[in-house]
Amino acid sequence: MGLYILSAVGLPFLAIAFFTLLEAAFSSAGIWGVLSRAGLDLCRVSIGIVGAMFLDVQVHAAGTVAAVVLLIELIFAAGAMLVEKRATDLGVVRQSTRAFGILAFGIVSMVVPAVLIVLNGGH
């Protein structure tokens, strides 16, 4: 189970962390903008992870479960986009609060595939 979580969730997370560090080092954007984009990238990657997890599943209602989980992932991504686009309307004034809010949505969306792997017994 540990290797499956590492390959399905850990490696994509580490890749996003690596490219975020590169962007922070070589981009002219501020650190809060870089972190905001990293949160959105985590949401996008988690949608792909969940989609790939249901490609070869022999469960009776796999299509329904996949649709529900993908919708949960899309809700997290929409929440991150909402915080990004309408932060001032939501009362979020500081860029750091906005960036950490978006990053929180991204991290939680990466936890969903890991929880599914654990609940499925590592398969």
Steps between C-alpha positions, in 0.01 A plus 500: 500500500780740585665475159167550323429818699855617430470440126143623458501799735850558636687531171254746342503705821881507503504596131269795570722598795811482279351711220361748752847546646640551150229753422565683826872510425482617139167683470441868547167426669474543875509207740127524571418476130726198465332328796155580362589339168644199684167450678312507170755260349444258789126510434555426129742216568267340754220493242732306270604263777142417589404455136787258446414304814166394357625381160537134595261442790278193519247641745131478424430872536846629403357751253275656761775510762742650246249768405438593864871515583577705187223742591648535848837576340337754266333667800842540664641643177205737467548609861865576431406699189234685697752604764745601227256712299274639772726526804417864567127432465540223759670737742850364443723804482852367554671319213651248740157398630374464143802291398476268800125461445555389141787277608276342766243408234779344295643298788157373606426400141823297498392324821184364332686252272720391791192430712344303215814287473498430874127417499552267205777314679780634284373375164 
